[in-house]
Amino acid sequence: MNETITLNVNGMKCGGCENNVISKLSAMAGISQVTASSKSNEVSVEFDNSVVTLAAISAAITDAGYTVSAA
């Protein structure tokens, strides 16, 4: 079932950071849409929660070098 969540992501400073997060998440199975804003420190993710978990999404963002907390 598709779900959309917005996460607070600290550490994104520019468009390159946004693209890094978008690329990393878009490559994951079960994720259909990602938007990222370094200005608002938010990442919005639409995903199939039967394929990918919120924990896996958060871990991928953390692995990319950013800090995540639920909005």
VOTI-93348 format. One line per field, with one value per atom (N, C-alpha, C): residue number from 1; chain; atom name; y, x, z. Coordinates in pm, whole numbers. Each point is the difference from the previous one (the first is absolute). Last residue first. Example, Ala and Ser with C-alpha at 12.3 -4.5 7.8 and 13.67 -1.06 7.14 Angstrom:
BEGIN
seq	c(2; 2; 2; 1; 1; 1)
mol	c(A; A; A; A; A; A)
atom	c(N; CA; C; N; CA; C)
py	c(-225; 119; 109; -572; 119; 120)
px	c(1285; 82; -77; 29; -89; 90)
pz	c(708; 6; 73; -7; 0; 0)
This chain:
BEGIN
seq	c(71; 71; 71; 70; 70; 70; 69; 69; 69; 68; 68; 68; 67; 67; 67; 66; 66; 66; 65; 65; 65; 64; 64; 64; 63; 63; 63; 62; 62; 62; 61; 61; 61; 60; 60; 60; 59; 59; 59; 58; 58; 58; 57; 57; 57; 56; 56; 56; 55; 55; 55; 54; 54; 54; 53; 53; 53; 52; 52; 52; 51; 51; 51; 50; 50; 50; 49; 49; 49; 48; 48; 48; 47; 47; 47; 46; 46; 46; 45; 45; 45; 44; 44; 44; 43; 43; 43; 42; 42; 42; 41; 41; 41; 40; 40; 40; 39; 39; 39; 38; 38; 38; 37; 37; 37; 36; 36; 36; 35; 35; 35; 34; 34; 34; 33; 33; 33; 32; 32; 32; 31; 31; 31; 30; 30; 30; 29; 29; 29; 28; 28; 28; 27; 27; 27; 26; 26; 26; 25; 25; 25; 24; 24; 24; 23; 23; 23; 22; 22; 22; 21; 21; 21; 20; 20; 20; 19; 19; 19; 18; 18; 18; 17; 17; 17; 16; 16; 16; 15; 15; 15; 14; 14; 14; 13; 13; 13; 12; 12; 12; 11; 11; 11; 10; 10; 10; 9; 9; 9; 8; 8; 8; 7; 7; 7; 6; 6; 6; 5; 5; 5; 4; 4; 4; 3; 3; 3; 2; 2; 2; 1; 1; 1)
mol	c(A; A; A; A; A; A; A; A; A; A; A; A; A; A; A; A; A; A; A; A; A; A; A; A; A; A; A; A; A; A; A; A; A; A; A; A; A; A; A; A; A; A; A; A; A; A; A; A; A; A; A; A; A; A; A; A; A; A; A; A; A; A; A; A; A; A; A; A; A; A; A; A; A; A; A; A; A; A; A; A; A; A; A; A; A; A; A; A; A; A; A; A; A; A; A; A; A; A; A; A; A; A; A; A; A; A; A; A; A; A; A; A; A; A; A; A; A; A; A; A; A; A; A; A; A; A; A; A; A; A; A; A; A; A; A; A; A; A; A; A; A; A; A; A; A; A; A; A; A; A; A; A; A; A; A; A; A; A; A; A; A; A; A; A; A; A; A; A; A; A; A; A; A; A; A; A; A; A; A; A; A; A; A; A; A; A; A; A; A; A; A; A; A; A; A; A; A; A; A; A; A; A; A; A; A; A; A; A; A; A; A; A; A)
atom	c(N; CA; C; N; CA; C; N; CA; C; N; CA; C; N; CA; C; N; CA; C; N; CA; C; N; CA; C; N; CA; C; N; CA; C; N; CA; C; N; CA; C; N; CA; C; N; CA; C; N; CA; C; N; CA; C; N; CA; C; N; CA; C; N; CA; C; N; CA; C; N; CA; C; N; CA; C; N; CA; C; N; CA; C; N; CA; C; N; CA; C; N; CA; C; N; CA; C; N; CA; C; N; CA; C; N; CA; C; N; CA; C; N; CA; C; N; CA; C; N; CA; C; N; CA; C; N; CA; C; N; CA; C; N; CA; C; N; CA; C; N; CA; C; N; CA; C; N; CA; C; N; CA; C; N; CA; C; N; CA; C; N; CA; C; N; CA; C; N; CA; C; N; CA; C; N; CA; C; N; CA; C; N; CA; C; N; CA; C; N; CA; C; N; CA; C; N; CA; C; N; CA; C; N; CA; C; N; CA; C; N; CA; C; N; CA; C; N; CA; C; N; CA; C; N; CA; C; N; CA; C; N; CA; C; N; CA; C; N; CA; C; N; CA; C; N; CA; C)
py	c(1433; 136; 5; -337; 9; 143; -96; -9; 19; -73; -10; 2; 143; -38; 8; -100; 98; -55; -225; 102; 106; -429; 104; 118; -360; -50; 102; 95; 9; -46; -53; 144; 19; -434; 42; 146; -179; -52; 44; 98; 83; -43; -265; 132; 91; -418; -15; 133; -18; -18; -11; 10; 132; -7; -391; 54; 142; -327; 69; 62; -284; -29; 59; 61; -146; -43; 459; -49; -152; 369; -116; -65; 542; -135; -105; 561; -85; -140; 463; -129; -70; 500; -66; -126; 358; -98; -68; 488; -106; -89; 448; -120; -114; 449; -36; -121; 164; 123; -31; -337; 41; 126; -399; 144; 32; -435; 44; 151; -466; 141; 39; -478; 65; 147; -500; 142; 56; -474; 49; 148; -470; 145; 55; -467; 37; 150; -196; -65; 48; 311; -107; -55; 378; -128; -118; 460; -43; -136; 218; -57; -52; 211; -115; -68; 405; -113; -126; 401; -46; -121; 216; -71; -57; 265; -118; -84; 423; -102; -130; 369; -44; -113; 211; -84; -56; 310; -125; -97; 441; -87; -132; 226; 53; -99; -69; 141; 61; -426; 35; 150; -204; -18; 27; -181; 103; -34; -124; -50; 116; -177; 109; -59; -207; -10; 129; -218; 109; -10; -365; 53; 114; -360; 115; 52; -492; 91; 115; -478; 121; 91; -550; 118; 125)
px	c(890; -56; -126; 440; -135; -54; 528; -100; -137; 572; -143; -79; 514; -68; -150; 439; -93; -68; 310; 69; -88; -85; 43; 65; -193; 118; 56; -409; 110; 131; -390; 31; 117; -163; 62; 39; -243; 138; 73; -461; 80; 146; -297; 10; 88; -107; 94; 21; -323; 134; 105; -454; 46; 141; -133; -42; 52; -148; 109; -53; -285; 127; 118; -463; 13; 133; -146; 47; 0; 65; -85; 51; 56; 55; -106; 163; -117; 54; 212; 19; -135; 281; -130; 18; 321; -3; -135; 250; -101; 21; 197; 55; -100; -28; -90; 49; 266; -48; -89; 168; 102; -44; -296; 22; 103; -233; 87; 18; -318; 35; 84; -192; 79; 16; -292; 25; 77; -92; -54; 26; 196; -13; -43; 96; -118; -20; 492; -126; -112; 436; -51; -132; 249; 58; -55; -107; -67; 49; 207; -131; -70; 423; 16; -135; 6; 59; 8; -145; -99; 53; 295; -106; -102; 337; 61; -107; -119; 12; 60; -23; -136; 7; 401; -44; -139; 164; 75; -37; -175; -66; 72; 94; -10; -77; 99; 38; -28; -125; -8; 25; -25; 129; -2; -425; 100; 129; -547; 134; 98; -541; 95; 138; -451; 102; 79; -498; 96; 93; -334; 49; 97; -402; 90; 38; -190; 0; 94; -257; 81; -24; -28; -84; 88)
pz	c(1069; 0; 83; 60; -55; 14; -60; 107; -60; -151; -23; 130; -249; 123; -21; -360; 55; 124; -326; 76; 64; -253; -94; 72; 243; -69; -100; 214; 97; -65; -250; 13; 94; -42; -126; 4; 363; -1; -127; 39; 93; -1; -243; -63; 85; 175; -111; -72; 344; 57; -110; -117; 38; 57; -335; 129; 21; -452; 69; 130; -258; -66; 76; 114; -1; -63; 27; 130; 11; -403; 27; 127; -130; -7; 27; -53; -24; -23; 250; -68; -13; 126; -10; -84; 308; -108; 6; 208; -6; -122; 171; 65; 3; -214; 110; 79; -358; 65; 119; -295; 96; 75; -241; 6; 107; -331; 109; -8; -185; -15; 122; -273; 105; -36; -139; -19; 119; -57; -127; -23; 277; 11; -135; 75; 76; 15; -82; -39; 90; -94; 87; -53; -184; -41; 82; 95; -123; -49; 377; 31; -124; -51; 90; 25; -249; -74; 85; 208; -98; -76; 297; 73; -98; -187; 60; 71; -173; -104; 52; 294; -33; -103; 101; 112; -27; -304; -11; 110; 4; -98; -19; 468; -136; -89; 476; -11; -137; 383; -142; -12; 428; -65; -149; 307; 25; -71; -36; -32; 15; 110; 19; -22; -231; 104; 9; -196; -9; 120; -296; 127; -30; -233; -18; 136; -245; 113; -34; -234; -8; 119; -26; 0; 0)
